[in-house]
């Protein structure tokens, strides 16, 4: 836990929640404005939540100094817990333990993937800075 930067995880959570809420609100307004019958709105919001986790984990991975995957894991796990709590408050009778475990696992794995990508983007930017040479080149 010593290597986890709380600011990086917090900013990743803020980005993920902001993206999730803005795209969810936009899709809700689109459904109201189009007056179409939408059957899979829950699935659409779930996919938008995964997209939010991925983007938030990328931000957390880029802000971390080391172990970007761990920062992304925390973003995915905390947002997955938030989503489970929200779903249990809204429709507790429709949720099973299997669905809860699946959501936590999937969102955590997407968080790990995003954190890894963010760390990769951070290291590729570091190589482009002036005066930083790639490993293995004689100079």
matplotlib code that plots the C-alpha trace (Angstrom):
import matplotlib.pyplot as plt

x = [0.0, 3.0, 3.4, -0.2, -0.7, -4.0, -4.2, -3.8, -6.6, -8.8, -8.4, -9.0, -12.2, -13.3, -12.7, -14.4, -17.5, -17.7, -17.5, -20.0, -22.5, -22.2, -22.6, -25.4, -27.2, -26.7, -28.0, -31.0, -31.8, -31.3, -33.9, -36.4, -35.8, -36.1, -39.3, -38.1, -38.6, -35.2, -35.1, -31.3, -30.7, -29.2, -26.7, -25.8, -25.2, -23.1, -20.9, -20.6, -19.5, -16.8, -15.7, -15.5, -13.5, -11.1, -10.6, -10.3, -7.7, -5.7, -5.6, -4.6, -1.9, -0.4, -0.3, 1.3, 5.1, 5.2, 2.8, 0.2, -1.8, -2.2, -3.7, -6.0, -7.0, -8.1, -10.1, -11.9, -12.5, -13.8, -16.0, -17.3, -18.2, -20.0, -21.9, -22.9, -24.1, -26.1, -27.7, -28.5, -30.2, -32.2, -33.3, -32.2, -34.5, -33.0, -29.4, -27.7, -24.4, -23.1, -24.0, -22.2, -19.1, -19.1, -19.4, -16.6, -14.3, -15.1, -14.7, -11.5, -10.0, -10.8, -9.3, -6.1, -6.0, -6.5, -3.8, -1.4, -2.2, -1.8, 1.6, 2.6, 1.6, 3.5, 6.7, 6.4, 6.1, 9.1, 11.2, 10.2, 11.5, 14.8, 17.8, 16.2, 17.7, 16.2, 17.8, 20.4, 21.6, 25.2, 25.7]
y = [0.0, 2.3, 2.6, 3.7, 7.4, 8.5, 11.5, 9.4, 7.0, 9.9, 11.7, 8.4, 7.9, 11.5, 11.1, 7.7, 8.9, 12.1, 10.3, 7.7, 10.2, 12.6, 9.8, 8.2, 11.5, 12.2, 8.8, 9.3, 12.6, 11.1, 8.4, 11.0, 13.2, 10.4, 8.9, 5.5, 2.3, 1.2, -2.3, -2.6, 0.8, -1.0, -2.8, 0.4, 2.1, -0.9, -0.5, 3.2, 2.4, 0.1, 2.8, 5.2, 2.7, 2.3, 6.0, 6.7, 3.9, 5.2, 8.6, 7.0, 4.9, 7.9, 9.9, 7.0, 7.0, 3.2, 0.2, 1.8, -1.5, -1.3, 2.2, 1.1, -1.9, 0.4, 2.6, -0.4, -2.1, 1.1, 2.0, -1.6, -1.4, 1.9, 0.4, -2.7, -0.5, 1.7, -1.3, -2.9, 0.3, 0.7, -2.9, -5.3, -8.1, -8.4, -8.8, -12.1, -12.9, -14.1, -10.8, -8.9, -11.0, -10.7, -7.0, -6.6, -9.0, -7.4, -3.8, -4.6, -6.3, -3.3, -1.1, -3.2, -3.0, 0.8, 1.3, -0.8, 1.3, 4.5, 3.4, 2.5, 6.0, 7.6, 5.6, 6.3, 10.0, 9.9, 8.5, 11.4, 14.0, 15.8, 14.1, 10.8, 7.9, 4.5, 1.6, -0.3, 2.5, 3.4, 7.0]
z = [0.0, 0.3, -3.5, -4.1, -4.7, -3.3, -5.5, -8.6, -7.5, -6.5, -9.8, -11.6, -9.7, -10.4, -14.1, -14.2, -12.2, -14.2, -17.6, -16.4, -15.1, -18.1, -20.7, -18.7, -18.4, -22.1, -23.1, -20.8, -22.4, -25.8, -25.0, -23.8, -26.8, -29.4, -27.9, -28.8, -26.8, -25.4, -24.0, -23.2, -21.5, -18.5, -20.7, -22.4, -19.0, -17.9, -21.0, -20.3, -16.8, -18.1, -20.4, -17.5, -15.4, -18.3, -18.8, -15.1, -14.7, -17.6, -15.8, -12.6, -14.3, -16.0, -12.7, -10.8, -10.4, -10.4, -10.7, -12.8, -12.9, -9.1, -9.3, -12.1, -9.9, -7.1, -9.5, -10.9, -7.5, -5.9, -8.8, -9.0, -5.3, -5.9, -8.8, -6.7, -3.9, -6.3, -7.9, -4.6, -3.5, -6.7, -7.3, -4.6, -5.6, -9.1, -8.0, -7.2, -5.6, -9.0, -10.6, -7.8, -8.1, -11.9, -11.8, -9.3, -11.3, -14.7, -13.5, -11.6, -14.7, -16.8, -14.2, -14.2, -18.1, -18.0, -15.3, -17.4, -20.5, -18.5, -17.2, -20.8, -22.0, -19.2, -20.0, -23.8, -23.1, -20.8, -23.7, -25.9, -23.5, -24.4, -22.9, -22.1, -24.0, -24.5, -22.7, -24.6, -26.9, -26.6, -26.4]

ax = plt.figure().add_subplot(projection="3d")
ax.plot(x, y, z, "-o")
ax.set_aspect("equal")
plt.show()
